[in-house]
Amino acid sequence: MNASEIKKMSTIERLQAMEAIWETLLYDETEIDSPEWHRGILEERRKKIDNGEGTFFSIGELKKRHRK
């Protein structure tokens, strides 16, 4: 399945497919290490939160920002 095939699916079908994929990953015993660059980003974000500089958005706010 590729992106163009996925785009033809309804929103409900895409969500169901995503849930099915997540379900298979959730119970997979294989450990996948995050890349080192991701660890650095998470550390930077943690420092901002600890220093009171973190910014949090609701899902609704994120959707509005993404649509602009």
FENTANOR-V346462 format. One record per helix or strand of 3 or more residues. SS is the DSSP state (~ for helix, > for strand). FROM is the first residue (numbers start at 1). TO is the last residue. If there is no record, write none. Layout:
BEGIN
ss->SS from->FROM to->TO
ss->SS from->FROM to->TO
END
This chain:
BEGIN
ss->~ from->3 to->7
ss->~ from->11 to->26
ss->~ from->36 to->50
ss->~ from->59 to->67
END
